């Protein structure tokens, strides 16, 4: 059973600080990694995706991937109250069935 | 506007009364899927479809049926709904089921089965 683990939180961060969200995965053959943001009662919205080891930056968001440690993270710089949401990590491992597994999400709260 | 459209958005119904949740996408995507989301359990895949007439079970298919007769539509059918199917449902689509294709989600359907 492929697993994607996230700390459920809540993770509380002061406005303007860096929020760090973490995700570990069990399948060493995983190929692609996605971060989705989900506001309460709304649909998941893609924030970032990363395929290669290292960092990928997009505006205030940076995704970091370390395949050797089976670890992917999302950093949010200059956190804003509007960043308060649940962040879902999704990992694509390929192979049989669908190959895409979602974590249960981390609830992030940005304190004004 | 590129989108995934689900209907209805909200539905309250009773045990055993067949219902269908429709899903339509206008992006010519090959891949479509259905998820349910429950507190503490996260997103779990019900069924997915790689293309027209090709469907397969996800992690929690029991009690559900799907069909993919046209590329744009992927309805979710509950033949005999039960209270444990009360949940928030999402339809999603992506260009293909390649590893680098993110999914686009519909707005969700909140089902309550009494």
Contacts between the chains, C-beta under 8 A, distances in Angstrom:
chain1	res1	chain2	res2	distance
A	31	B	99	4.4
A	32	B	99	4.5
A	32	B	100	5.6
A	34	B	102	5.6
A	41	B	88	7.8
A	41	B	108	7.6
A	42	B	107	7.4
A	42	B	108	7.2
A	43	B	90	5.8
A	43	B	105	4.0
A	43	B	106	6.2
A	43	B	107	5.4
A	43	B	108	5.3
A	44	B	43	7.4
A	44	B	90	7.3
A	44	B	105	5.1
A	45	B	105	7.5
A	46	B	102	4.7
A	46	B	103	7.6
A	46	B	104	7.6
A	49	B	100	7.3
A	49	B	102	5.6
A	51	B	99	7.6
A	51	B	100	6.2
A	88	B	42	7.4
A	88	B	43	6.8
A	92	B	99	4.9
A	94	B	99	6.0
A	97	B	56	7.1
A	97	B	57	7.9
A	97	B	58	7.4
A	98	B	33	7.1
A	98	B	45	6.0
A	98	B	48	5.2
A	98	B	56	7.6
A	98	B	58	6.1
A	98	B	97	7.4
A	99	B	97	7.8
A	99	B	99	7.8
A	100	B	45	7.4
A	100	B	103	7.7
A	102	B	42	5.6
A	102	B	43	4.3
A	102	B	44	7.9
A	103	B	42	6.6
A	104	B	40	7.2
A	104	B	41	7.0
A	104	B	42	3.6
A	105	B	42	6.1
